[in-house]
């Protein structure tokens, strides 16, 4: 197995440093697909320190943000194929794994000759030490890198839809319908709401219409450990996992 982690990133370069550092010891290579424009056209430069041979720039190409995000992920797959990798994992800049869990999942994919794994997601909120627990969403984990595999909106991808509810980001589901197992032996720790600018994240999210109408911004600014977060219908609690990410963000928004 030659396993590559493919990161797509716009603006979240500080978090990417921790995500790449977390992943580098457990994979054989890193590919970063960076852009200077968000899928909604907002500009943010790529810091000079990220201009290495691991960086490939792919700007949004489509009017629909989902299509641009899927295109960037597939661009990463094409680069990985050209470099001779046999397996891949697609990541965002705010995603981390416990390395011991990750290695067990890696062994399972290889030993059972699976096409891939899907795992649960744990949401972090406001602080790298505060979590809302598992989300309803799932995420693809390690997969075989075949000649024909691509990311696409595919209802037939295993675990993508459960009881009529979409459970996997359509830009991350794949064009395969079998050989993918669900596992709880590994979890994605998603630092979804660890940001210096919450409004910037909201206005560039593919779910921005729902977010803008919700109470999530007020919760991000004012919630503390033990509080109930209405948007996620969960209580904010102290995480049992420490990734060593400092409390480097202070937040305030005028008018709130």
N, C-alpha and C positions, 0 to 999 in steps of 0.2 A: 504493500500500500504506500502510495505517495499522496499525502493529503495536503491540500491547500485551503487556507482560510481566505475568502474573498470578501472584503469590506467595501460597502458603498457609503460615501460620506459627502455631506455638504454642511459646512459651518461647524460641525461638532468635533473639531480637531483636538481639543483638550481631552475630551472623553476618549477619543480614538487612541491616544497614547496609552491609556490604561487597558483598553480592550485588546490592542495589539500585543502589549506586554503580557497580558493574561493568556493569549492564545499561542504566542511564539514557541513556548517550550513543548507544546503538545501537537504541533503540526510540522510539516516539512517545508512550507513556504507561505508567504503572505502576498496577497495582491490587494492594492487599494485603488478603487475606482472613485476618483474625486471629481467634483464639479465646482465651478465658481458661481453658478446660478442654481437656485432651488428649482424644483419642478413648477413653481409659480412665478419664476422670473426674478426673484430677489438675489442681489449680488452679495457675495462674501468671498474674499480672496483665499487662496490656498497658502498657508504659511510656508515660508522658504524651507524650513527644516523637513517638510514632507516631500520635497522635490528630490526623490531618490529613485532607484531603478525598480522599486516596488509600486510606484505611483503611475497610474494611467488615467488620463483626463477624458471624461465623457460628459459632455454637456447635454441637458434635456433636449430632446428632438421632437417631441410631440405636444400637441395642445392639451391632451388629457394627461394629468400627472401620473396616473397609474401606468400608462403606456411608456412614459419616459423612465419611470422607476424600473419597470420590467426590462426595458432596453438596456439600462445600465447593468443590471444583474446578468443579463445574457452576454453583454460585452465582457464581463469578468469571466464567464464560463469559456468563452472563445479563447481568451488569453491563457487560461488554465489548460485547455486542451492543447494549445500550441506549445506549451512548456512541458507536456508529457505527464501531468499529474493523473492519477487513477481515481482519486476521490476528492470531494470538495465539501465545504460547509460555507453557506452564505451568511454573512453577518452585517449588522449595522454598527455604527460607532459607539453605541451605548449598550452593547451586549457582552456579557461575561459568563463564564462557566467555572464551576469548581473543577479543578484540573483532574482530581482523582475520578470524579464521575465521568468526565469527558473521555479519559483513557479507557474506562470500562466500556463505554458506548463504542469507542473506536474498535476495541477488540471484538465486540459483538458483531458489528457490521462485517468485519473480516472473517471471523470464525463461522458465522452462519450464512455467509455469502449473500447478504441482504442488498437490495437496491438502495435502501436508506432507512432512516429512523425519523420519527416525529416525536417531539417531547413537549412537556408543559412549560408555561412561562410564569415567572414570578416578577411582579411589578414593584419597582422602587419609586417612591413618591417624595419629592421635596428635598430629601437628604439621602446620601449613600448608605445611611444606617437605618432608614425607615422603609418598611415594606407594607404592601396591602395584601401580600400572599399571592396565590396563583390567580391568574386571569382566566377568562373563559377561552382565550385564544391559545392556539398551539403553534409550533414552529418546526419546519423541517430542520433536521440535524445533519449528520454526515450522510452523503449519498455517493453512489458510484458516478464517476464522470465518464459517461459513454459518449460516442460520437454524435448521437442524436438528441441527447438530453438538453432541454431548455426550460426556462421558467415561462409559464403561461397560465392564464386564468382557466383552470381545469376543474370542473365539478367532480370528475372521476378520480382525481388524485386522492389517495387514501387519507381519511380523516379531515379532508378540507371542508366538508359539509356534514354536520351531524344534526339530525332531526330538523332539517330545513334551515339551520343556522350556519352561516359561514364561520369557520373556526381558524382558518389559515389565511394570512395576507395574500390576496390574489397575485401580487407581484412576486411571491415566493413559492407558490405551488408549482408543480412541474408536470411535464407532458408524459407522465407514466401513471399507470392505474393499478399496479400490483408490486409486490415484493417490498413494500414499505411498512414497517411495524411501528406501533406506538410503544413508547417506553416511559416509565417513571423513574428509571435509574439515573437519569440526568435531567437537570432543569436549566433553562435559560434564565439568567438573572438580568432583567431588562431595566436599565436605569432610564426609564421612559421620561421621567420628569425631574431629572437632575440637569438643570439648565440655568444659565445666567440671565436669560431673557425668555420668560414664559410666553409672552405675547408673540415673539418671533417664531417660536416653535408652533404655536397654535395657528398662526396665519399661513404657515408653510406646510401644515399637515394635510394629508389627503382626507382626514376626517374633520377639517376645520369648521365646516358648517355646523356640525353637531357640537363641537367643542365651544364655539363662540356663543351658542345658545345655552350652554350648560353652566353649572356653578363651579367648574373645575378651577378657574383662576382664583376665585375667592378661597377655595380650599388650599390651593398651593401657597397662597400668601399667609393664611391664618391658621391652618390646621397644625396640630401637634400630636405627639404620641398619645394614643388612646382615643383620638377623635374619629368619628364616623365620616367617611368621605362618600358623599351622595353619588357622585359620578360613577364610582366603582362598586358602590354598595358593599363597602368593606371598611374595617377599622384599621387605622394606622398603628403599626406596632414595630418594635425594635427588631431588626434583622439578626438572625443567628449566624450570618455569614459576613465576614469582614474581608473585603477586597483591597483594603488599604488606600481607598480613595478619600482624600481630605475633604473637609467641609469648606470648599473654596468659593462658594457662591453666597452672596447676600442679595436679597430681593426686596424691592419696593416698587409699587406702581402708583403714580399720582392719580388721585381721584377715587381710590379704593380704600 
